[in-house]
Amino acid sequence: MITYATVAMLMSLILEVDGTRLIREKIREGTIATDLMKPISVPLYFFSDGLGQTLLHALLVIPSLLCALLLVHIDVPSPAVFAAFLLSFAIGYGVNFFLNFLMNSIAFWTLETFAAQLIVRWASDLLSGQIIPLMFFPGIFGRIVFALPFAAIYSTPLLIYVGITPPHQWMASFAVQLTWLALFAALSSVVWRAASQRVIIQGG
């Protein structure tokens, strides 16, 4: 549990970086119009900006990890398990990005996304395994929370790291994560196309 909680906390330092918040800010300022006129992929721009911030926070995690190793005992997995954890973590990062992208894209219709993001954040914190391991949820409720997309962000990588998910189940876990990633990516593409058509640019 100590290893699980510590790794979850270190993951949160990276996953809580929301590069897509620029969507909401640019809509409020009106600068999203000039971005749409540029010969670039605006969603890719948001992803690149968020990835840069994430890499910076990843570097900041290293001192936190060293302090954690000094303060508490954290189990270090084998190279194969750690590689599987990193792959699962990368897929979870993608799921988390598209989830934030969808939430911030709502600003094209509402201008304000704080309430929706707060609800999703609370649900994610509780049902992703970040705070409470999903194995603790009993019966059918446990099966439901494992089937939700939030589990692909935190729970799947963490269960691989601590050894709850054995190697022969890794491919199935990756497949579930990739399914949610593909679904959110497709939904984000549809929402972005609909949202960008709402922008009216006046002037030359």
C-alpha positions in Angstrom: 0.0 0.0 0.0 2.9 2.4 0.7 4.4 1.7 -2.7 1.0 2.0 -4.4 0.2 5.3 -2.6 3.6 6.8 -3.3 3.7 5.9 -7.0 0.1 7.2 -7.4 1.1 10.5 -5.8 4.2 10.8 -8.2 1.9 9.9 -11.2 -0.5 12.7 -10.2 2.3 15.3 -10.4 2.5 14.5 -14.1 -1.1 13.7 -14.9 -2.6 16.7 -13.3 -0.8 19.0 -15.8 -3.6 20.1 -18.2 -2.2 21.6 -21.3 -5.7 21.8 -22.9 -6.7 24.5 -20.5 -5.4 26.9 -23.2 -8.5 26.1 -25.1 -10.7 27.7 -22.5 -8.3 30.7 -22.0 -8.0 31.3 -25.8 -11.8 31.2 -26.2 -12.3 33.7 -23.5 -9.6 36.0 -25.0 -10.8 35.4 -28.6 -7.3 34.4 -29.8 -8.6 30.9 -30.7 -9.8 32.6 -34.0 -6.2 33.5 -35.1 -5.0 30.0 -34.1 -7.6 28.4 -36.4 -6.4 30.6 -39.3 -2.8 29.4 -38.9 -1.6 26.5 -41.1 -1.2 24.2 -38.0 -3.1 21.5 -36.3 -4.5 23.3 -33.3 -5.2 20.1 -31.2 -1.7 19.0 -31.9 -0.4 22.4 -30.7 -2.3 21.9 -27.4 -0.9 18.4 -27.1 2.7 19.6 -27.7 2.3 22.4 -25.2 0.9 20.0 -22.6 3.6 17.4 -23.3 6.3 20.0 -22.8 4.9 21.0 -19.5 4.5 17.3 -18.6 8.2 16.6 -19.3 9.2 19.5 -17.1 7.1 18.1 -14.3 8.5 14.7 -14.9 11.9 16.1 -14.2 10.6 17.6 -11.0 9.3 14.1 -10.0 12.9 12.8 -9.8 13.8 14.8 -6.6 10.4 13.8 -5.1 11.2 10.2 -5.9 14.6 10.4 -4.3 13.0 11.9 -1.1 10.3 9.2 -1.1 13.0 6.5 -1.3 14.7 8.0 1.7 11.5 8.5 3.8 9.6 5.3 3.0 10.3 1.9 1.5 9.2 1.6 -2.1 9.3 -1.7 -3.9 11.3 -1.4 -7.1 10.0 -3.8 -9.8 11.9 -5.8 -12.3 13.0 -4.1 -15.6 10.2 -6.0 -17.5 7.5 -4.9 -15.1 8.8 -1.3 -15.0 8.8 -1.2 -18.8 5.2 -2.5 -18.9 4.3 0.1 -16.2 5.8 2.9 -18.4 3.9 1.8 -21.5 0.6 1.6 -19.5 1.4 5.0 -18.0 1.9 6.5 -21.4 -1.4 5.1 -22.7 -3.1 6.4 -19.6 -1.6 9.8 -20.2 -3.2 9.8 -23.6 -6.6 8.9 -22.2 -6.2 11.6 -19.6 -5.3 14.2 -22.3 -8.3 13.5 -24.5 -10.6 13.5 -21.4 -9.3 17.0 -20.5 -9.5 18.0 -24.2 -13.2 17.1 -24.3 -13.9 18.9 -21.0 -12.2 22.1 -22.2 -13.8 22.0 -25.6 -17.2 22.4 -23.9 -16.1 26.1 -23.6 -17.0 26.6 -27.3 -20.6 26.3 -26.2 -20.6 27.3 -22.5 -17.5 29.6 -22.2 -17.1 28.2 -18.7 -16.1 24.7 -17.9 -15.1 24.8 -14.3 -18.2 23.0 -13.0 -18.0 20.2 -15.5 -14.3 19.8 -14.9 -14.8 19.8 -11.1 -17.4 17.0 -11.4 -15.1 14.9 -13.7 -12.1 15.5 -11.5 -13.9 14.3 -8.4 -15.2 11.3 -10.2 -11.7 10.6 -11.6 -10.0 11.0 -8.2 -12.4 8.5 -6.6 -12.9 6.0 -9.5 -9.5 5.9 -11.1 -7.7 4.2 -8.3 -5.6 7.3 -7.5 -6.9 7.5 -3.9 -8.4 4.1 -3.2 -7.3 0.9 -5.1 -10.1 -0.3 -7.2 -9.7 -3.9 -5.7 -11.3 -2.5 -2.6 -14.6 -1.9 -4.3 -16.8 -4.9 -3.7 -18.8 -7.1 -6.0 -20.6 -5.7 -9.0 -19.6 -2.2 -8.0 -15.9 -3.2 -8.4 -16.6 -4.6 -11.8 -18.3 -1.4 -12.8 -15.4 0.9 -11.7 -12.9 -1.3 -13.5 -14.9 -0.9 -16.7 -14.9 2.9 -16.5 -12.3 4.9 -18.5 -10.9 6.4 -15.3 -9.3 3.0 -14.4 -7.2 3.2 -17.6 -5.5 6.4 -16.2 -4.3 5.3 -12.8 -5.4 1.9 -11.8 -4.0 -0.1 -14.7 -0.4 1.2 -14.5 -0.4 1.0 -10.7 -1.7 -2.6 -10.6 1.0 -3.6 -13.1 3.7 -1.8 -11.0 2.8 -3.5 -7.7 2.4 -6.9 -9.3 -1.4 -7.3 -8.9 -1.7 -7.7 -12.6 0.4 -10.7 -13.7 2.4 -10.6 -17.0 0.0 -12.9 -18.8 -2.8 -10.3 -18.3 -0.7 -7.3 -19.5 -1.9 -7.5 -23.1 -5.5 -7.6 -22.0 -5.0 -4.5 -19.8 -3.2 -2.7 -22.7 -6.1 -3.6 -25.0 -8.6 -2.0 -22.7 -6.6 1.1 -22.3 -6.1 1.4 -26.1 -9.8 0.9 -26.6 -10.6 3.9 -24.4 -7.8 5.9 -26.0 -9.1 5.3 -29.5 -12.7 6.1 -28.4 -11.8 9.3 -26.7 -9.5 10.3 -29.6 -12.4 9.7 -32.1 -14.9 11.6 -29.9 -12.4 14.5 -29.5 -12.0 14.7 -33.3 -15.8 14.9 -33.8 -16.3 17.5 -31.0 -13.4 19.6 -32.3 -14.8 19.7 -35.8 -18.2 20.8 -34.5 -16.6 23.3 -32.1 -14.4 24.9 -34.7 -17.4 25.5 -37.0 -18.9 27.7 -34.3 -16.1 30.2 -34.5 -17.0 33.3 -36.6 -14.1 35.4 -37.7 -14.8 39.0 -38.8 -12.4 41.2 -40.6 -9.5 40.3 -42.9 
